[in-house]
Amino acid sequence: ILHMKKVLMIILFSPLTVYAQGMNQQDMQNMMGQMQEMAACMQTVDQNEVEALDKDSKIFEAEMKELCNDGKRDEAQNRAMAYSRKVMNSQAFITIRKCTENMPASMRGMMPNMDPDEIAKDYSKHHICDEI
C-alpha cells in the first residue's frame, strides 16, 4: 500500500475514537454512513496519480534537504510553496477534497486543511528548512 495513502487514512480516521465518545446510536449510525460514503468516494481517486505524487514527494524531500543544507533557504522556501500548490491542485487531491466536503463540520475540523490557498499561507508562516 502506498505511503501517501497510508498517511491520508491515518489522518482521516485516527480522531474518530475521540469524536465518537458521547454520541448516541443514531448519531453513530449517521457518522458511519458518512464515513462509508467518503470511503467509496476515495476509491475513485486515481491511484496512478497518487503513486506519482508519492514518488515526487520523495524526490522533493531530498531536494529540500540539499537546498537547506547548502544554505539556500529562500530557494527552498519558494520551491516548497510552489510544490505545495502543485500537489493541492492535483486531480487526486481535488477528488479527496470533494470526498470529504460533506462530512460534518465537527469532523472536518479534525482533518488537515486541504485548501491550497490556506496551505500556501501556512508556509508563509514557517520555513521548510526548519521542518526537515
C-alpha positions in Angstrom: 0.0 0.0 0.0 1.2 3.4 -0.9 2.9 5.6 1.7 0.8 8.7 0.9 -2.4 6.7 1.0 -1.5 5.3 4.5 -0.8 8.8 5.7 -4.1 10.1 4.4 -6.0 7.3 6.0 -4.3 7.8 9.4 -5.0 11.5 9.3 -8.6 11.0 8.3 -9.6 8.1 10.7 -7.4 8.4 13.8 -9.5 11.1 15.5 -12.7 9.1 15.2 -12.4 7.3 18.5 -12.3 10.6 20.4 -15.0 12.1 18.3 -17.4 9.1 18.8 -17.4 9.3 22.6 -20.6 10.7 23.8 -22.6 10.0 20.6 -26.0 8.3 20.7 -26.7 5.3 18.5 -28.4 7.3 15.7 -25.5 9.8 15.5 -23.1 6.9 15.4 -25.0 5.3 12.5 -25.1 8.6 10.6 -21.4 9.1 11.1 -20.7 5.6 9.9 -22.9 6.1 6.8 -21.0 9.3 6.0 -17.7 7.5 6.5 -18.8 4.7 4.1 -19.7 7.3 1.5 -16.4 9.0 1.9 -14.5 5.7 1.7 -16.4 4.8 -1.5 -15.6 8.2 -2.9 -11.9 7.8 -2.0 -11.8 4.6 -4.1 -12.3 6.9 -7.2 -9.0 8.6 -6.6 -6.6 7.9 -9.5 -4.1 5.5 -7.9 -1.6 6.2 -10.7 -1.6 9.8 -9.8 -1.3 9.1 -6.1 1.7 6.8 -6.9 3.3 9.6 -9.0 2.7 12.2 -6.2 4.3 9.8 -3.7 7.3 9.3 -5.9 7.5 13.1 -6.5 7.3 13.7 -2.7 10.4 11.6 -2.1 12.3 13.5 -4.7 11.0 16.8 -3.4 12.1 15.9 0.2 15.7 15.1 -1.0 15.9 18.4 -3.0 14.7 20.3 0.1 17.3 18.7 2.3 20.0 19.5 -0.2 18.9 23.1 -0.7 18.6 23.7 3.1 22.0 22.0 3.8 23.5 24.3 1.2 22.1 27.4 2.9 19.7 28.1 0.0 16.7 28.8 2.3 14.9 31.3 0.1 15.1 28.9 -2.9 13.9 26.0 -0.8 11.0 28.0 0.6 9.9 29.2 -2.9 10.1 25.7 -4.2 8.2 24.3 -1.2 5.4 26.8 -1.7 5.2 26.0 -5.5 5.3 22.3 -4.8 2.5 22.6 -2.2 0.3 24.4 -4.7 1.0 21.8 -7.4 0.1 18.9 -5.1 -3.0 20.6 -3.7 -4.3 21.4 -7.2 -3.7 17.9 -8.5 -6.8 16.0 -9.5 -6.2 13.4 -6.8 -6.3 16.0 -4.0 -9.2 17.8 -5.7 -11.1 14.5 -5.6 -10.1 13.9 -1.9 -11.4 17.4 -1.0 -14.7 16.6 -2.8 -14.9 13.3 -0.9 -14.6 15.0 2.4 -16.6 18.2 1.8 -19.9 16.7 3.0 -18.5 15.5 6.3 -19.9 17.2 9.4 -18.1 20.4 10.3 -17.1 18.9 13.6 -15.3 16.1 11.8 -13.7 18.3 9.1 -12.2 20.3 12.0 -10.1 17.3 12.9 -8.8 16.9 9.4 -5.9 18.8 7.9 -6.8 21.9 5.9 -6.8 20.9 2.2 -7.4 24.4 0.8 -4.4 25.3 -1.5 -4.6 29.0 -0.6 -4.5 28.2 3.2 -1.6 25.8 2.8 0.4 28.4 0.9 -0.5 30.9 3.7 0.7 28.4 6.3 4.0 28.0 4.5 4.4 31.7 4.7 4.3 31.5 8.5 7.1 28.9 8.8 10.1 27.8 6.9 10.6 24.4 5.2 14.2 24.2 6.3 13.1 24.3 9.9 10.9 21.2 9.4 13.3 18.8 7.7 
